[in-house]
Amino acid sequence: MTRKTGCSRREFLGAIAATAGAYMARPVEAFSRPAPASPVTIGLCREYTPHVVDVLSTMFDQLGGLEGLVRGRTVAIKLNLTGDATDRFHYMPPEMTHWVHPQVIWATVHLLGRAGARRIRLLESPMSTVEPLPEFMVHAGWEPREFLSAAPCVEFENTNYLGSFKTYATFWVPNGGWLYKGYDLNQSYKDCDVFVSLAKLKEHTTAGITLSMKNCFGITPCTIYGDDVPEDEPGLFPNGGRGPFHGGNRLPPKSAPPPVDPHGWSHVPGYRVPRVTADLVAARPVHLAVIDGIHTITGGELPGYKGVRTVHPGVLVAGRNCVCTDAVATAVMGFNPMSMHGTPPFQACDNMMALAEQLGVGTPDLERIEVLGTPISKARFPFPPVFQSFGGLYTRRSPS
Amino acid sequence: MALNAKWVPMKWPCGPLPIALLHKSKSGAPGLGQTLEAWLQPSTLEFLKGSPVNSLVIDWAAGGPEDSRQQRAVGPLLQAGRKLGISFVGRITVMENVARATAAARAAGLSAVILEQPQVQALDLPVILQFPRDQVEWRATSAIFSSTGNVWPGVKLKTMEGDTAIAGPTGVPWVNSNGWFSLLAREMAPGKVLWLDVDPPASVGASHPEEYCLAVADARVYASRWIISLDDEMRAAVLKRETRAMDAWTHMCETISFFESHSDWSAYKPMGVLAVISDFRGENAFMGGEVLNLLNRRQVQFLIMDRPRALSKPIKGLKAILWVDAASPNAPQHAHLLAFVRQGGLLIAATYWGPSRVKPYKYDWLFGYDVYGVDKGRIVVPEKGFQDPYEVARATHLLVGRRNDLVRLYNPATTNCYPSIDSERHKQLVQVLNYSTKPADYVTVWVNAGASSARLWSPVRQDSSVVKYVAASDGTDLDLPTFAVNCAVEFERLP
């Protein structure tokens, strides 16, 4: 069977295996049964106005409503506030370019509260700081107090370090994981009943796309997975970014779960970042994925990349399965979500959705995903393929 | 004869004395000796015509046999310079026979001398005292005084890849600036003028001539002056009137003239919600100074208070006080500080000297500090005293918080800013400096006030232009056009 996307499922899986060779099949034992499929909804929304609440409300209703998911429960929302608070594309505030917009956050929080969520926690791991998350937002020119009015019992947590807890929570990847057997995270990701990934619709210079799955890359604390961490225990302060995830230049502290195979270690970011992402969404399942594509950027995930420009897709995407949701969002961006390594948007990296599918998280196969609301064809806003500067052939070296 | 605060000083190395020192050190670029000879010629002064430079610093006495030859040799230069309205300041680096050297300087027509130590006896000329900057005797400072041991402003080279600033350990490029020290001098020696003595690294002029403009601006923004000092290659190139060198010289003169035409800005008062209190002397000099340096690098706006004089007036507009020294406040200061805390202020101190029976608590984001709630305010104290200035600056920044920012820069990259306000508290000025050799673009200045009549000033255009501003998050965003080294936004604060 050949698809409209130009790639059959058999070809897709075969090509993945051929590209990644033995690494793809080992050490993860692929699920024997097909990864689950789940409906995804698309809503058109031209601007960040109070109308966002109405659009999202309709979308959540199309997904079966939020009440059954969140009533009486603690909901944790991982926001997408990547980079420094003062980084802007030209003179534009970050929410119009590379951060999820406060209007979308507010609307999501409001609807979760309206559906009966007992407690809603806004989580993010802001760059290189232990400052409380509201402070980080203020630094960006936001007013975090507005989120407190969206629903009862709204809280904030900076998850880039230990925070208000005494220990980190270990999340083991089912079936062993691609790169690490598990990940140590801030307890906020454990002390919740429902986990929401609230992301921006963007491309990514290393991973091809950054949507609800890649947003979860930022749940990892840089006190463990950052550039300057001690060898035995987590650091106190998060410094810099997650260089070791990208380049494999060092291992996390011994207190954290070890790599799956330290001897079959790649240093290629296009190999590593999609695998870490797939591991994370398998270890810390996403119950609701919401993607803000009303205003965004193309050409990279941060404003500093050459060739970045603003775009206005005017779209929101949501679903209960992050792989399915990202697959639909990828299609909205004009790409084939089942593209192989070497094909846009994965010119120099592996397809994180396919890797997550292998872990049994969900399917990126559009033929198995029911799309609700606006059809993909009417929402499609083609993004030009991003220039991937960190790719290359996979190498196999031991970690230094 | 008196020191003139309007002097624009420039080092003028020439003659037998620096040549002898050059031979002794066996260093210096090839041909430097000839350059030093050539700069002795009165005709060299021609390139100063039309420039704002009006004071030349020459070597006068070092205690060696070359002193008398030097003093004779510079005679024609002094004569020609005076005709051009230039004043000369002689550098005396020996502590013996200072009176005799000074008398000779007066006889030769010099206007002042630079000395490294105060003199007991009266001298024939006004003295500019020069100190290593960590050993300034603030009470002994002259109307103009000078510091050595300053840094060459710019992005620290080890964090550069080519022309690109790369992230330091905290993701922020490491910027060297003397701004904090100029602010400290302003507080510790009020009404006096600081001359910053720092020479450029080799061949700055050849590779990045804009660094000279930055050296001027990094001093003048904070109301001090840089003793202009050209590198060896630049001095040789200027002699030959090489185009690139003359362009660099022209740009530097434009920058100096820009600040001369805005000399009223020096009277504007620094702005800050944080007061940093120390005596900045002796064993407190390092900790106090480095905390200022690091706070400035973090773009925290602060006011400096000299501990003995601090808190003699009511505290207005302050949100936080950092008491750096281990010494406790005196009784009146103690009363002022406690009143400040009780009304909601934040006090960060090396040891706790608040009310007894207050049990401390912790913030999970502030490691190693105890927090004491006292009425509406807080006293925050490190468990083991202040040890690392980096940690003190970081903790202070976290505690003061973003919500109390007076000014923020968006897309700051390698820029920093200095906010000040006129005595009527009506006109506010934000001067922005770019420490990179690449132009700064898309920088937005946010101020915590409504603004009107915003004007942009830049050395490139001697007149001002209108700058775009929009209301944004309880303040105003002002978008700056691309600029090379420095610019300033001046606006009226809305009530």
Interface residues (C-beta under 8 A of the other chain):
Chain A: D84 T86 D87 R88 H90 Y91 P93 M127 S128 V130 E131 P132 E135 F136 V138 H139 G141 W142 E143 N158 Y161 L162 G163 S164 F165 D228 L236 F237 N239 G240 G241
Chain B: A167 P169 T170 G171 D364 W365 L366 F367 L398 G401 R402 R403 D405 R408 L409 Y410 N411 P412 Y442 T444 W446 A472 S473 D474 D477 D479
